Amino acid sequence: MFNRFMLIVIFVPLAIILIALAVANRELVAFTLDPFNPGNPKLTLTLPLFIFLFLALAIGMIVGSLATWVKQGRYRKLARQRGVEAENLRQAVSRAPTAPQSPVQGSAQGSAQGSAQGVAQGSALPKPTT
């Protein structure tokens, strides 16, 4: 529902504006890469103005996306590290030895054995990293 709303409210008017801009700017424009000799035909490109506008928009979106991707790299690295740590913990828990059940001779001895086993198993797990 929200995606359809975004499509109708944002992208349809934007598309109409861009189409109108393209129709209004159909004249040929010379774009030169040689600032010292602007008449150099080898370094001059003549295209309609709207193509240059759309190329500038596309290049701006690509540069902005790359800048965002680079800036968020530390978060992706942290997520990878935590994923590896979680997987190591899962494997450690699945490999933890289970003590064989022995007959309980008394309730005090049984609870003491249970707490000792819990401490022993807890120390087998790797310590979390920060």
C-alpha positions in Angstrom: 0.0 0.0 0.0 2.8 2.4 0.9 4.7 1.5 -2.2 1.7 2.3 -4.4 1.3 5.6 -2.5 5.0 6.5 -3.1 4.6 5.6 -6.8 1.6 7.8 -7.3 2.5 10.8 -5.2 6.2 11.0 -5.9 7.3 9.2 -9.0 4.4 10.0 -11.4 4.7 13.8 -10.9 8.5 13.5 -11.2 8.1 11.6 -14.4 5.8 14.2 -15.8 8.2 17.0 -14.9 11.1 15.1 -16.5 9.2 14.5 -19.7 8.2 18.1 -19.9 11.8 19.2 -19.3 13.0 16.8 -22.1 10.4 18.2 -24.5 11.2 21.8 -23.7 15.0 21.3 -24.1 15.4 19.5 -27.4 17.8 22.0 -28.9 21.3 20.8 -29.7 24.0 22.0 -27.3 27.7 21.7 -27.7 29.6 20.3 -24.8 33.4 20.6 -25.0 36.1 19.0 -22.9 38.9 21.4 -24.1 38.7 24.7 -22.2 41.6 26.3 -24.2 40.2 25.5 -27.7 36.4 25.3 -27.4 36.0 24.8 -31.2 38.0 21.5 -31.2 35.7 19.0 -32.9 37.4 16.0 -31.5 36.6 17.0 -27.9 33.2 18.5 -28.5 30.0 16.6 -28.2 26.7 18.0 -29.6 23.6 16.5 -28.2 20.1 17.7 -27.0 20.3 19.5 -23.7 17.9 17.1 -21.9 20.4 14.3 -22.5 23.1 16.2 -20.7 20.6 17.0 -17.9 19.6 13.3 -17.5 23.3 12.3 -17.6 24.1 14.8 -14.8 21.2 13.4 -12.8 22.3 9.8 -13.3 26.0 10.6 -12.4 24.8 12.5 -9.3 22.8 9.5 -8.2 25.6 7.1 -8.7 28.2 9.3 -6.9 25.7 9.8 -4.0 25.0 6.0 -3.8 28.7 5.2 -3.7 29.4 7.9 -1.1 26.6 6.4 1.1 27.9 2.8 0.5 31.5 3.8 1.5 30.3 5.7 4.6 28.2 2.8 5.8 31.1 0.3 5.4 31.9 0.2 9.1 28.3 -0.9 9.9 28.5 -3.7 7.4 31.9 -4.8 8.9 30.4 -4.8 12.4 27.4 -6.8 11.2 29.7 -9.4 9.6 31.8 -9.6 12.8 28.7 -10.1 14.9 27.4 -12.7 12.5 30.6 -14.7 12.7 30.6 -14.4 16.5 26.9 -15.6 16.7 27.7 -18.5 14.5 30.7 -19.4 16.6 28.5 -19.3 19.7 25.9 -21.5 18.1 28.5 -24.1 17.2 30.0 -24.0 20.7 26.6 -24.6 22.2 25.8 -27.5 19.9 29.2 -29.0 20.6 29.0 -28.6 24.4 29.3 -32.0 26.0 26.3 -33.2 28.0 27.1 -34.9 31.3 25.6 -38.4 31.7 22.8 -38.6 34.2 23.7 -40.3 37.3 21.3 -41.5 40.0 20.6 -38.8 42.5 21.6 -39.9 46.0 20.2 -36.9 47.7 18.5 -33.6 46.8 21.4 -31.5 48.1 24.0 -33.5 46.1 21.9 -33.5 43.0 21.5 -29.7 43.0 25.2 -29.3 43.8 26.1 -31.5 40.8 23.7 -29.6 38.6 25.2 -26.2 39.5 28.7 -27.5 39.0 27.8 -28.9 35.6 26.3 -25.5 34.6 29.5 -23.7 35.7 31.6 -26.1 33.7 29.5 -25.8 30.6 29.5 -22.0 30.9 33.2 -21.8 31.0 33.5 -23.8 27.8 31.8 -21.0 25.8 34.0 -18.4 24.2 34.0 -14.9 25.8 32.1 -12.3 23.7 34.1 -9.6 22.1 33.2 -6.0 22.1 
